[in-house]
Amino acid sequence: MANIESQKKRNRQNEKRRMRNKSVKSDLNTAIKKVEAAAAAGEPTEQLFQDAQKKIDTAAAKGVIHPNAADRKKSRLAASISA
């Protein structure tokens, strides 16, 4: 456990950010799974794909995932839909 006040504060900030990032990542993965499930079932995926893209871009903008990782996720998701 930290003894220095600034480190205690830093630990509190890190925990808040970790929980916020965890929430964003969870929403992101849920959106991707919905698109993949709809594609596998043969249902329309246009709206779900747009929602997933938006969540991916938001996560990248917030710094939760790297921008290249966001591009890769979108690319692979689009390829899986069209296949």
Secondary structure by P-SEA (a helix, b strand, c coil): ccccaaaaaaaaaaaaaaaaaaaaaaaaaaaaaaaaaaaaaccccaaaaaaaaaaaaaaaaaccccaaaaaaaaaaaaaaaac
